[in-house]
Protein backbone atom coordinates (compact mmCIF):
# COMPACT_ATOMS: atom_id res chain seq x y z
CA UNK A 1 0.00 0.00 0.00
CA UNK A 2 1.15 3.54 -0.77
CA UNK A 3 0.55 6.84 0.96
CA UNK A 4 -1.52 7.82 -2.09
CA UNK A 5 -3.51 5.26 -4.09
CA UNK A 6 -5.23 5.97 -7.39
CA UNK A 7 -7.95 3.35 -7.79
CA UNK A 8 -9.53 2.75 -11.22
CA UNK A 9 -9.90 6.46 -11.98
CA UNK A 10 -11.76 7.37 -15.16
CA UNK A 11 -12.32 11.01 -16.12
CA UNK A 12 -13.99 12.44 -19.22
CA UNK A 13 -13.51 16.04 -20.35
CA UNK A 14 -15.63 17.44 -23.19
CA UNK A 15 -16.78 13.93 -24.00
CA UNK A 16 -13.24 12.53 -24.31
CA UNK A 17 -11.83 9.96 -21.89
CA UNK A 18 -8.65 11.56 -20.51
CA UNK A 19 -7.99 9.08 -17.68
CA UNK A 20 -8.98 5.51 -18.42
CA UNK A 21 -9.41 3.10 -15.49
CA UNK A 22 -6.08 4.29 -14.08
CA UNK A 23 -4.59 2.71 -10.94
CA UNK A 24 -1.28 3.81 -9.39
CA UNK A 25 0.28 3.55 -5.93
CA UNK A 26 2.69 6.24 -4.75
CA UNK A 27 4.98 5.15 -1.91
CA UNK A 28 5.57 7.35 1.11
CA UNK A 29 8.78 9.36 1.14
CA UNK A 30 9.80 8.41 -2.40
CA UNK A 31 10.34 10.57 -5.49
CA UNK A 32 8.12 9.33 -8.31
CA UNK A 33 7.98 10.45 -11.93
CA UNK A 34 4.89 10.34 -14.13
CA UNK A 35 6.01 10.51 -17.76
CA UNK A 36 4.45 10.22 -21.19
CA UNK A 37 3.74 12.16 -24.38
CA UNK A 38 1.67 15.33 -24.57
CA UNK A 39 -1.98 14.42 -24.05
CA UNK A 40 -1.16 11.30 -22.05
CA UNK A 41 -3.12 12.55 -19.04
CA UNK A 42 -0.19 13.54 -16.80
CA UNK A 43 -1.37 17.03 -15.85
CA UNK A 44 -4.97 15.81 -15.70
CA UNK A 45 -3.88 13.24 -13.12
CA UNK A 46 -2.19 15.96 -11.06
CA UNK A 47 -5.28 18.19 -11.21
CA UNK A 48 -7.53 15.26 -10.30
CA UNK A 49 -5.44 14.35 -7.26
CA UNK A 50 -5.60 17.99 -6.14
CA UNK A 51 -9.36 18.07 -6.76
CA UNK A 52 -9.40 21.16 -8.97
CA UNK A 53 -12.65 22.42 -10.43
CA UNK A 54 -13.52 20.49 -13.58
CA UNK A 55 -11.54 17.44 -12.47
CA UNK A 56 -13.80 16.08 -9.74
CA UNK A 57 -16.42 14.21 -11.77
CA UNK A 58 -14.60 10.91 -11.69
CA UNK A 59 -15.33 7.24 -11.30
CA UNK A 60 -13.00 5.29 -9.08
CA UNK A 61 -11.36 6.59 -5.92
CA UNK A 62 -8.38 8.46 -4.50
CA UNK A 63 -7.07 7.07 -1.22
CA UNK A 64 -4.79 9.11 1.05
CA UNK A 65 -3.29 7.22 3.99
CA UNK A 66 -6.09 4.66 3.85
CA UNK A 67 -8.98 7.15 3.58
CA UNK A 68 -10.91 8.28 0.52
CA UNK A 69 -10.47 11.95 -0.39
CA UNK A 70 -12.63 11.82 -3.50
CA UNK A 71 -15.28 14.08 -2.00
CA UNK A 72 -12.90 16.54 -0.31
CA UNK A 73 -12.47 20.08 -1.62
CA UNK A 74 -9.16 21.52 -2.78
CA UNK A 75 -8.75 23.31 0.55
CA UNK A 76 -9.48 20.14 2.49
CA UNK A 77 -6.94 18.19 0.46
CA UNK A 78 -4.39 20.94 1.04
CA UNK A 79 -5.02 20.72 4.78
CA UNK A 80 -4.40 16.98 4.51
CA UNK A 81 -0.94 17.80 3.19
CA UNK A 82 -1.25 17.74 -0.63
CA UNK A 83 0.14 20.63 -2.65
CA UNK A 84 0.45 21.21 -6.40
CA UNK A 85 3.20 23.19 -8.10
CA UNK A 86 1.72 24.48 -11.33
CA UNK A 87 3.31 24.12 -14.75
CA UNK A 88 2.54 27.85 -15.14
CA UNK A 89 2.50 29.31 -11.60
CA UNK A 90 -0.28 31.74 -10.72
CA UNK A 91 0.52 35.36 -9.92
CA UNK A 92 -0.66 37.05 -6.74
CA UNK A 93 -0.55 40.63 -7.96
CA UNK A 94 1.14 43.01 -5.55
CA UNK A 95 1.70 40.57 -2.69
CA UNK A 96 5.22 41.05 -1.30
CA UNK A 97 7.35 37.97 -1.84
CA UNK A 98 8.26 37.70 1.84
CA UNK A 99 4.55 37.61 2.74
CA UNK A 100 3.80 35.07 0.01
CA UNK A 101 6.35 32.61 1.35
CA UNK A 102 5.63 33.39 5.02
CA UNK A 103 1.98 32.49 4.45
CA UNK A 104 3.11 29.00 3.42
CA UNK A 105 5.56 28.44 6.25
CA UNK A 106 4.96 26.40 9.36
CA UNK A 107 6.28 28.35 12.38
CA UNK A 108 8.74 30.48 10.39
CA UNK A 109 11.95 31.52 12.12
CA UNK A 110 14.20 34.52 11.41
CA UNK A 111 16.20 33.87 8.28
CA UNK A 112 13.98 31.04 7.01
CA UNK A 113 12.68 32.92 3.99
CA UNK A 114 16.15 34.09 3.00
CA UNK A 115 17.41 30.52 3.26
CA UNK A 116 14.57 29.18 1.11
CA UNK A 117 15.18 31.75 -1.61
CA UNK A 118 18.87 30.90 -1.65
CA UNK A 119 18.07 27.20 -1.93
CA UNK A 120 16.07 27.77 -5.12
CA UNK A 121 18.68 30.07 -6.63
CA UNK A 122 17.25 33.51 -5.89
CA UNK A 123 19.22 36.23 -4.10
CA UNK A 124 17.28 37.37 -0.98
CA UNK A 125 18.64 40.92 -1.33
CA UNK A 126 17.21 41.13 -4.85
CA UNK A 127 13.89 39.37 -4.33
CA UNK A 128 12.73 39.53 -0.72
CA UNK A 129 10.92 42.86 -1.07
CA UNK A 130 9.72 42.41 -4.64
CA UNK A 131 6.06 41.98 -5.39
CA UNK A 132 4.81 38.75 -6.91
CA UNK A 133 3.51 40.27 -10.14
CA UNK A 134 3.93 40.49 -13.89
CA UNK A 135 7.47 41.87 -13.59
CA UNK A 136 8.67 38.38 -12.63
CA UNK A 137 9.54 35.91 -15.37
CA UNK A 138 7.96 32.50 -15.56
CA UNK A 139 11.18 30.94 -14.32
CA UNK A 140 11.38 33.32 -11.36
CA UNK A 141 7.80 32.59 -10.39
CA UNK A 142 8.48 28.85 -10.70
CA UNK A 143 11.36 29.17 -8.22
CA UNK A 144 9.31 31.32 -5.84
CA UNK A 145 6.49 28.79 -5.88
CA UNK A 146 8.97 26.00 -5.15
CA UNK A 147 10.36 28.01 -2.21
CA UNK A 148 6.81 28.28 -0.85
CA UNK A 149 6.35 24.50 -1.21
CA UNK A 150 9.58 23.92 0.72
CA UNK A 151 8.18 26.22 3.41
CA UNK A 152 4.97 24.18 3.60
CA UNK A 153 6.74 20.87 4.23
CA UNK A 154 3.79 19.01 2.66
CA UNK A 155 3.03 15.32 2.90
CA UNK A 156 2.74 15.11 -0.90
CA UNK A 157 4.19 17.60 -3.40
CA UNK A 158 3.03 17.32 -7.01
CA UNK A 159 5.40 19.25 -9.29
CA UNK A 160 4.03 19.72 -12.80
CA UNK A 161 6.87 20.19 -15.32
CA UNK A 162 9.27 21.56 -12.66
CA UNK A 163 11.88 22.43 -15.31
CA UNK A 164 9.47 24.55 -17.38
CA UNK A 165 10.90 28.03 -17.92
CA UNK A 166 14.06 27.17 -15.97
CA UNK A 167 17.50 27.79 -17.45
CA UNK A 168 20.15 25.08 -17.33
CA UNK A 169 22.15 26.84 -14.62
CA UNK A 170 19.13 27.02 -12.31
CA UNK A 171 17.93 23.48 -12.98
CA UNK A 172 20.26 21.92 -10.41
CA UNK A 173 18.76 24.25 -7.76
CA UNK A 174 15.35 22.84 -8.61
CA UNK A 175 16.69 19.32 -8.24
CA UNK A 176 18.30 20.31 -4.91
CA UNK A 177 14.84 21.37 -3.74
CA UNK A 178 13.41 17.99 -4.75
CA UNK A 179 16.12 16.30 -2.69
CA UNK A 180 15.29 18.55 0.28
CA UNK A 181 11.62 17.59 0.03
CA UNK A 182 12.54 13.90 0.04
CA UNK A 183 14.91 14.36 3.00
CA UNK A 184 12.15 15.98 5.05
CA UNK A 185 9.85 13.04 4.30
CA UNK A 186 7.68 14.50 1.54
CA UNK A 187 6.39 12.17 -1.16
CA UNK A 188 7.20 13.87 -4.48
CA UNK A 189 5.38 13.37 -7.79
CA UNK A 190 7.26 14.77 -10.78
CA UNK A 191 4.94 15.27 -13.75
CA UNK A 192 7.27 15.46 -16.73
CA UNK A 193 8.15 14.66 -20.31
CA UNK A 194 11.85 15.32 -19.62
CA UNK A 195 14.38 12.52 -19.33
CA UNK A 196 16.55 14.80 -17.18
CA UNK A 197 13.73 15.27 -14.67
CA UNK A 198 12.89 11.57 -14.79
CA UNK A 199 16.42 10.78 -13.58
CA UNK A 200 15.71 12.61 -10.32
CA UNK A 201 13.10 9.98 -9.41
CA UNK A 202 13.44 6.57 -7.82
CA UNK A 203 10.40 5.04 -9.45
CA UNK A 204 8.38 5.98 -12.52
CA UNK A 205 5.08 5.45 -14.29
CA UNK A 206 4.56 5.76 -18.04
CA UNK A 207 1.14 6.98 -19.19
CA UNK A 208 -0.36 6.96 -22.65
CA UNK A 209 -3.96 7.88 -23.51
CA UNK A 210 -4.83 8.03 -19.81
CA UNK A 211 -3.72 4.48 -19.13
CA UNK A 212 -0.75 3.08 -17.26
CA UNK A 213 1.49 1.44 -19.84
CA UNK A 214 4.49 0.60 -17.69
CA UNK A 215 5.93 1.12 -14.21
CA UNK A 216 9.28 0.41 -12.68
CA UNK A 217 12.67 1.82 -11.79
CA UNK A 218 13.88 4.80 -13.80
CA UNK A 219 16.24 2.78 -15.98
CA UNK A 220 13.30 0.73 -17.24
CA UNK A 221 11.13 3.73 -18.06
CA UNK A 222 13.98 5.54 -19.82
CA UNK A 223 13.43 3.20 -22.77
CA UNK A 224 10.48 5.40 -23.72
CA UNK A 225 12.76 8.37 -24.43
CA UNK A 226 15.01 6.32 -26.68
CA UNK A 227 12.26 4.60 -28.64
CA UNK A 228 9.60 7.35 -28.41
CA UNK A 229 7.13 4.52 -28.00
CA UNK A 230 6.73 1.22 -26.21
CA UNK A 231 4.81 -1.90 -27.25
CA UNK A 232 1.11 -1.47 -26.49
CA UNK A 233 -2.28 -1.97 -28.09
CA UNK A 234 -2.82 1.66 -29.10
CA UNK A 235 -3.92 2.11 -32.72
CA UNK A 236 -0.96 4.42 -33.39
CA UNK A 237 1.67 1.95 -32.17
CA UNK A 238 4.12 1.70 -35.08
CA UNK A 239 4.53 -2.04 -34.57
CA UNK A 240 0.83 -2.56 -35.23
CA UNK A 241 0.98 -0.60 -38.50
CA UNK A 242 3.85 -2.52 -40.07
CA UNK A 243 1.64 -5.30 -41.34
Secondary structure, DSSP 8 states (H G I E B T S, - for coil): --SEEEEEEEEEETTEEEEEEEEEEE-TT-EEEEE-STTSSHHHHHHHHHT-TTS--EEEEEEETTEE-TT--HHHHHHTTEEEE-SS----TTEEHHHHHHTT-SS--TTHHHHHHHHTT--HHHHTT-EESTTS-HHHHHHHHHHHHHHHT-SEEEEESTTTT--HHHHHHHHHHHHHHHHTT-EEEEEES-HHHHTT-SEEEEEETTEEEEEE-HHHHTHHHHHS--S-S-TT-GGGG--
